[in-house]
């Protein structure tokens, strides 16, 4: 009875630790293959396009509305303290420090992570990944390296765009709907915003980028069992990267960016 | 060691591998000579594919040793292993063509990534390779437009692109009609004879095995129970082997 109970808890726990370890190994192999020639620049630009350029619109629309809703919701509460002039500060800091990196991360995880897991997963089940090995083209170098670098570089770019349009969204709501003074709003946005607020968000987003790429590629590379397996790999890639983004955000916030 | 016996291409000693509690390979001993064509037969789940994956270093054994052309596979690191695999060509069960590329691009892929050939040289070489398997008129097609046998023929062209010295065939005739199976067998024989490569074929098709192989090794429960010429295998007195041969031949007559 006790044994059975321990087994129910222990088995998934062991599975979890094993999986984390294997993802870590994949991450370090990716670093190993990253520094070795040949450097496949074309593949890298293709991934930048796929990950960055094609996510720009969804990322910007999401952050615009988030900036807008922040201004909208905070207006009624800030008004009670006659502190409407601080709405700009609140929106700018929340967007740059947390909301833009997190939302962009979640969107990229959904859009790009799922595509990566599905693509690599179907390559895995049709033996195309094994074929790369036998053609002496290392699949980690050929498939994962460009994806990871592209995610790492494009996430901060998307987040920076998100910062700008998020603050603009707040500005539009505050000045057009609540008739706050535009100059006051802009000054309150930028007077208190520090460089650290911006770059802490950008650094976090770059780390999220690595997490999304590694989790999704790992799930793709370990797909088993045909079309059903590809579906499962895709789902778990998205779910795990989304959770990981929120967990990493807390850890990094608590350790480095809490001041 | 290799210098003493120059004609052994692959030497496998006491190879062991388990997945969890399932022991798949339980001490395989096998020598494969240079230029010979060997067929590894056995029912599904006896570890044929696992054996091949060990030879090209896709799996690490739990025990034993594998030497290919005098190189101990187990001592190679990731990067050396990648170079090492260049000497193999492998034909996969489903062809394993890259479905995001045309037939031409598939065959050109190893040439682009592994050689310094110019675009023009690549074009000529791809033509030559596809002509050999009779697929040159399908050059601009996508893999999804091809039948199973055609995919395998393109896969063979691609595998031969960087002139491997050892060819591995994973169930080359499985899922094909007898005519297409015959064409593939013919191509395997042609490859062996014209390019002088060592061939290893895993199969459970006895007819195909006796057609393409000089020697047949039978796997049973993770060990080699018998290795010998096709005639010896056909007349084998070992019960596991004779039973397997009888079953497969009976299946053929039902067809």
Contacts between the chains, C-beta under 8 A, distances in Angstrom:
chain1	res1	chain2	res2	distance
A	29	B	78	7.0
A	32	B	78	6.8
A	33	B	78	7.9
A	36	B	79	6.6
A	38	B	113	7.5
A	122	B	99	8.0
A	123	B	98	7.9
A	126	B	94	6.0
A	126	B	96	6.2
A	126	B	99	7.2
A	127	B	92	4.6
A	127	B	93	7.1
A	127	B	94	6.3
A	127	B	96	4.0
A	128	B	96	5.3
A	128	B	97	7.6
A	128	B	98	5.7
A	128	B	99	7.3
A	130	B	58	6.6
A	130	B	90	7.7
A	130	B	92	6.8
A	130	B	96	6.7
A	131	B	90	7.3
A	131	B	92	6.1
A	131	B	96	4.0
A	131	B	97	7.9
A	131	B	98	7.5
A	131	B	155	7.9
A	133	B	56	7.2
A	133	B	58	5.9
A	133	B	85	6.1
A	134	B	56	6.1
A	134	B	85	5.9
A	134	B	88	5.7
A	134	B	89	7.0
A	134	B	90	4.1
A	134	B	159	7.3
A	134	B	168	7.7
A	135	B	85	7.8
A	135	B	109	6.7
A	135	B	110	4.6
A	135	B	113	7.2
A	135	B	114	7.2
A	135	B	158	7.4
A	135	B	159	8.0
A	135	B	162	7.5
A	136	B	82	5.7
A	136	B	83	6.6
A	136	B	85	4.6
A	136	B	86	4.0
A	136	B	110	7.6
A	136	B	114	5.9
A	136	B	162	7.6
A	137	B	109	7.7
A	137	B	110	7.4
A	137	B	113	4.9
A	137	B	114	7.2
A	138	B	78	7.6
A	138	B	82	4.9
A	142	B	113	8.0
